[in-house]
Amino acid sequence: MNKGELVEFVAKQTKSTKADADRALVAVLKGIMKGVKKAPVQLVGFGTFKKTKRKARMGVNPATGAKLKIRAKTVITFKVSKNPKY
């Protein structure tokens, strides 16, 4: 499911317009992104979003076979709850 399909689903479920559903979805995603900067965001019965650091590592360009260094970075990870309720 992509963002457009998700917006359409939310619009049907809430009986609102696609524009309203898109704004709501964007607001939720922005809230998660902002919250994860401070602490893990836990949605009980769904899962937890948290910030994780990835170490620097060596990679390979699949087209040329050349080795390249991939820098360390911070990413957001998601872990599904043990008993999803939705």
N, CA, C and O atoms as a DFTB+ gen file, in Angstrom:
344 C
 N C O
     1  1       0.855      -1.170       0.000
     2  2       0.000       0.000       0.000
     3  2       0.901       1.233       0.000
     4  3       1.817       1.342       0.814
     5  1       0.636       2.142      -0.904
     6  2       1.405       3.378      -0.942
     7  2       0.619       4.503      -0.261
     8  3      -0.493       4.284       0.218
     9  1       1.198       5.703      -0.220
    10  2       0.564       6.812       0.492
    11  2      -0.806       7.154      -0.101
    12  3      -1.754       7.404       0.643
    13  1      -0.916       7.168      -1.415
    14  2      -2.185       7.496      -2.058
    15  2      -3.288       6.514      -1.687
    16  3      -4.423       6.907      -1.417
    17  1      -2.940       5.235      -1.677
    18  2      -3.926       4.212      -1.291
    19  2      -4.306       4.347       0.177
    20  3      -5.464       4.151       0.544
    21  1      -3.332       4.681       1.015
    22  2      -3.607       4.866       2.434
    23  2      -4.504       6.083       2.660
    24  3      -5.424       6.029       3.477
    25  1      -4.247       7.166       1.953
    26  2      -5.090       8.366       2.051
    27  2      -6.516       8.042       1.624
    28  3      -7.470       8.469       2.273
    29  1      -6.665       7.295       0.544
    30  2      -7.993       6.905       0.063
    31  2      -8.713       6.043       1.100
    32  3      -9.908       6.226       1.328
    33  1      -8.005       5.115       1.724
    34  2      -8.589       4.257       2.750
    35  2      -9.047       5.082       3.948
    36  3     -10.152       4.889       4.454
    37  1      -8.195       6.000       4.401
    38  2      -8.552       6.848       5.549
    39  2      -9.758       7.716       5.212
    40  3     -10.639       7.905       6.050
    41  1      -9.804       8.243       3.999
    42  2     -10.937       9.077       3.583
    43  2     -12.239       8.284       3.618
    44  3     -13.263       8.802       4.065
    45  1     -12.216       7.043       3.155
    46  2     -13.421       6.215       3.175
    47  2     -13.825       5.859       4.599
    48  3     -15.008       5.904       4.936
    49  1     -12.848       5.503       5.442
    50  2     -13.141       5.106       6.821
    51  2     -13.704       6.258       7.643
    52  3     -14.571       6.052       8.493
    53  1     -13.217       7.463       7.394
    54  2     -13.654       8.623       8.179
    55  2     -14.742       9.430       7.483
    56  3     -15.226      10.425       8.021
    57  1     -15.124       8.998       6.289
    58  2     -16.135       9.700       5.488
    59  2     -15.777      11.177       5.330
    60  3     -16.601      12.068       5.532
    61  1     -14.510      11.401       4.959
    62  2     -14.032      12.758       4.715
    63  2     -13.428      12.823       3.319
    64  3     -13.374      11.825       2.600
    65  1     -12.981      14.001       2.956
    66  2     -12.375      14.157       1.630
    67  2     -10.950      13.618       1.638
    68  3     -10.345      13.435       2.695
    69  1     -10.431      13.369       0.452
    70  2      -9.051      12.895       0.348
    71  2      -8.077      13.959       0.848
    72  3      -7.043      13.637       1.433
    73  1      -8.416      15.230       0.614
    74  2      -7.539      16.315       1.067
    75  2      -7.459      16.332       2.590
    76  3      -6.378      16.499       3.154
    77  1      -8.608      16.159       3.262
    78  2      -8.622      16.125       4.728
    79  2      -7.850      14.905       5.242
    80  3      -7.094      15.008       6.208
    81  1      -8.039      13.766       4.602
    82  2      -7.354      12.548       5.009
    83  2      -5.845      12.689       4.810
    84  3      -5.062      12.217       5.634
    85  1      -5.439      13.338       3.719
    86  2      -4.021      13.550       3.457
    87  2      -3.409      14.448       4.531
    88  3      -2.322      14.164       5.033
    89  1      -4.105      15.531       4.885
    90  2      -3.604      16.422       5.935
    91  2      -3.491      15.691       7.262
    92  3      -2.522      15.886       7.995
    93  1      -4.465      14.854       7.579
    94  2      -4.434      14.097       8.830
    95  2      -3.259      13.112       8.835
    96  3      -2.545      13.003       9.832
    97  1      -3.062      12.408       7.742
    98  2      -1.967      11.441       7.645
    99  2      -0.609      12.132       7.761
   100  3       0.277      11.650       8.466
   101  1      -0.449      13.247       7.079
   102  2       0.801      14.007       7.140
   103  2       1.039      14.502       8.563
   104  3       2.174      14.477       9.039
   105  1      -0.017      14.953       9.253
   106  2       0.118      15.429      10.632
   107  2       0.558      14.299      11.560
   108  3       1.407      14.508      12.427
   109  1      -0.004      13.115      11.389
   110  2       0.379      11.966      12.218
   111  2       1.843      11.604      11.970
   112  3       2.592      11.375      12.919
   113  1       2.248      11.552      10.718
   114  2       3.634      11.196      10.389
   115  2       4.619      12.237      10.904
   116  3       5.694      11.887      11.389
   117  1       4.257      13.523      10.801
   118  2       5.122      14.576      11.332
   119  2       5.225      14.462      12.849
   120  3       6.298      14.667      13.416
   121  1       4.113      14.135      13.506
   122  2       4.123      13.956      14.954
   123  2       5.034      12.815      15.374
   124  3       5.770      12.933      16.354
   125  1       4.988      11.717      14.641
   126  2       5.864      10.577      14.933
   127  2       7.320      10.986      14.734
   128  3       8.163      10.694      15.582
   129  1       7.626      11.658      13.623
   130  2       9.002      12.078      13.347
   131  2       9.523      13.022      14.432
   132  3      10.670      12.906      14.865
   133  1       8.679      13.950      14.865
   134  2       9.083      14.902      15.902
   135  2       9.266      14.189      17.241
   136  3      10.219      14.467      17.970
   137  1       8.363      13.281      17.562
   138  2       8.435      12.564      18.828
   139  2       9.625      11.644      18.925
   140  3      10.221      11.515      19.995
   141  1       9.989      10.994      17.825
   142  2      11.099      10.038      17.815
   143  2      12.426      10.731      18.108
   144  3      13.358      10.098      18.604
   145  1      12.521      12.021      17.807
   146  2      13.762      12.749      18.081
   147  2      14.056      12.786      19.577
   148  3      15.218      12.805      19.982
   149  1      12.997      12.796      20.406
   150  2      13.162      12.897      21.855
   151  2      13.166      11.532      22.539
   152  3      13.999      11.273      23.408
   153  1      12.247      10.672      22.151
   154  2      12.096       9.361      22.803
   155  2      11.316       8.442      21.872
   156  3      10.704       8.916      20.915
   157  1      11.326       7.126      22.135
   158  2      10.532       6.214      21.304
   159  2       9.044       6.587      21.331
   160  3       8.524       7.030      22.355
   161  1       8.376       6.401      20.204
   162  2       6.941       6.662      20.097
   163  2       6.246       5.313      20.094
   164  3       6.402       4.524      19.162
   165  1       5.477       5.054      21.145
   166  2       4.811       3.763      21.283
   167  2       3.312       3.929      21.059
   168  3       2.653       4.720      21.734
   169  1       2.791       3.177      20.108
   170  2       1.360       3.133      19.850
   171  2       0.887       1.772      20.364
   172  3       1.079       0.749      19.707
   173  1       0.273       1.774      21.536
   174  2      -0.118       0.528      22.200
   175  2      -1.008      -0.290      21.278
   176  3      -1.971       0.224      20.708
   177  1      -0.681      -1.557      21.138
   178  2      -1.440      -2.460      20.281
   179  2      -1.046      -2.386      18.817
   180  3      -1.611      -3.102      17.990
   181  1      -0.092      -1.538      18.483
   182  2       0.349      -1.416      17.091
   183  2       1.848      -1.641      16.982
   184  3       2.289      -2.558      16.290
   185  1       2.646      -0.802      17.669
   186  2       4.090      -0.962      17.611
   187  2       4.817       0.252      18.139
   188  3       4.205       1.188      18.655
   189  1       6.146       0.225      18.002
   190  2       6.995       1.291      18.527
   191  2       7.962       1.779      17.458
   192  3       8.617       0.982      16.786
   193  1       8.044       3.098      17.308
   194  2       9.016       3.742      16.439
   195  2      10.143       4.242      17.334
   196  3       9.884       4.862      18.366
   197  1      11.396       3.979      16.950
   198  2      12.500       4.512      17.735
   199  2      13.686       4.837      16.848
   200  3      13.832       4.322      15.739
   201  1      14.531       5.716      17.381
   202  2      15.720       6.172      16.676
   203  2      16.840       5.174      16.933
   204  3      17.073       4.783      18.077
   205  1      17.536       4.758      15.871
   206  2      18.628       3.797      15.977
   207  2      19.819       4.315      15.177
   208  3      19.659       4.884      14.097
   209  1      21.006       4.110      15.722
   210  2      22.220       4.524      15.019
   211  2      22.774       3.341      14.238
   212  3      22.870       2.231      14.759
   213  1      23.136       3.588      12.985
   214  2      23.794       2.582      12.150
   215  2      25.277       2.911      12.092
   216  3      25.650       4.075      11.947
   217  1      26.112       1.912      12.203
   218  2      27.551       2.107      12.134
   219  2      27.991       2.323      10.688
   220  3      27.295       1.935       9.749
   221  1      29.150       2.945      10.526
   222  2      29.752       3.087       9.198
   223  2      30.151       1.692       8.714
   224  3      30.511       0.827       9.513
   225  1      30.084       1.488       7.407
   226  2      30.415       0.176       6.867
   227  2      30.869       0.317       5.414
   228  3      30.731       1.375       4.801
   229  1      31.401      -0.754       4.894
   230  2      31.817      -0.768       3.498
   231  2      30.703      -1.389       2.651
   232  3      30.075      -2.368       3.054
   233  1      30.469      -0.811       1.486
   234  2      29.462      -1.322       0.573
   235  2      30.069      -1.527      -0.809
   236  3      31.228      -1.188      -1.049
   237  1      29.270      -2.086      -1.711
   238  2      29.736      -2.334      -3.076
   239  2      28.711      -1.778      -4.049
   240  3      27.517      -2.052      -3.925
   241  1      29.171      -1.003      -5.011
   242  2      28.306      -0.512      -6.068
   243  2      27.978      -1.705      -6.968
   244  3      28.887      -2.261      -7.585
   245  1      26.708      -2.116      -7.065
   246  2      26.375      -3.311      -7.846
   247  2      26.631      -3.155      -9.349
   248  3      26.845      -4.145     -10.048
   249  1      26.609      -1.933      -9.837
   250  2      26.817      -1.729     -11.268
   251  2      28.283      -1.853     -11.657
   252  3      28.608      -2.418     -12.701
   253  1      29.175      -1.321     -10.810
   254  2      30.597      -1.302     -11.165
   255  2      31.452      -2.247     -10.337
   256  3      32.568      -2.586     -10.732
   257  1      30.938      -2.675      -9.192
   258  2      31.698      -3.536      -8.308
   259  2      32.689      -2.772      -7.440
   260  3      33.449      -3.370      -6.678
   261  1      32.675      -1.436      -7.562
   262  2      33.598      -0.608      -6.782
   263  2      33.168      -0.567      -5.317
   264  3      31.980      -0.487      -5.004
   265  1      34.160      -0.625      -4.425
   266  2      33.865      -0.548      -2.999
   267  2      33.728       0.915      -2.601
   268  3      34.428       1.784      -3.121
   269  1      32.822       1.171      -1.678
   270  2      32.633       2.521      -1.203
   271  2      32.297       2.509       0.285
   272  3      31.745       1.539       0.804
   273  1      32.637       3.596       0.954
   274  2      32.392       3.680       2.386
   275  2      31.021       4.315       2.610
   276  3      30.718       5.374       2.061
   277  1      30.199       3.656       3.422
   278  2      28.882       4.177       3.780
   279  2      29.026       4.775       5.171
   280  3      29.443       4.090       6.105
   281  1      28.678       6.063       5.312
   282  2      28.844       6.759       6.581
   283  2      27.839       6.280       7.626
   284  3      26.788       5.738       7.286
   285  1      28.169       6.485       8.880
   286  2      27.250       6.193       9.981
   287  2      26.085       7.178       9.900
   288  3      26.262       8.322       9.481
   289  1      24.896       6.732      10.300
   290  2      23.746       7.631      10.299
   291  2      22.697       7.144      11.275
   292  3      22.745       6.009      11.749
   293  1      21.753       8.014      11.568
   294  2      20.655       7.693      12.467
   295  2      19.410       7.453      11.623
   296  3      19.092       8.245      10.736
   297  1      18.707       6.359      11.901
   298  2      17.495       6.007      11.166
   299  2      16.371       5.710      12.148
   300  3      16.616       5.504      13.337
   301  1      15.152       5.689      11.654
   302  2      13.996       5.329      12.471
   303  2      13.652       3.875      12.183
   304  3      13.539       3.472      11.025
   305  1      13.486       3.088      13.249
   306  2      13.086       1.695      13.090
   307  2      11.703       1.506      13.694
   308  3      11.273       2.292      14.538
   309  1      11.012       0.465      13.262
   310  2       9.678       0.162      13.759
   311  2       9.630      -1.283      14.187
   312  3      10.089      -2.170      13.466
   313  1       9.077      -1.523      15.356
   314  2       8.910      -2.884      15.846
   315  2       7.423      -3.101      16.140
   316  3       6.820      -2.350      16.907
   317  1       6.848      -4.117      15.535
   318  2       5.433      -4.428      15.720
   319  2       5.213      -4.950      17.132
   320  3       6.050      -5.678      17.668
   321  1       4.076      -4.574      17.741
   322  2       3.789      -5.073      19.083
   323  2       3.528      -6.578      19.040
   324  3       3.197      -7.134      17.992
   325  1       3.679      -7.218      20.180
   326  2       3.519      -8.683      20.240
   327  2       2.093      -9.115      19.914
   328  3       1.886     -10.154      19.287
   329  1       1.129      -8.334      20.329
   330  2      -0.281      -8.661      20.088
   331  2      -0.983      -7.488      19.434
   332  3      -1.656      -6.719      20.122
   333  1      -0.845      -7.326      18.106
   334  2      -1.506      -6.208      17.435
   335  2      -3.025      -6.262      17.633
   336  3      -3.643      -7.321      17.513
   337  1      -3.610      -5.106      17.937
   338  2      -5.046      -5.063      18.224
   339  2      -5.865      -4.494      17.072
   340  3      -7.091      -4.443      17.161
   341  1      -5.211      -4.065      15.986
   342  2      -5.956      -3.416      14.916
   343  2      -6.148      -4.342      13.742
   344  3      -6.758      -3.956      12.745
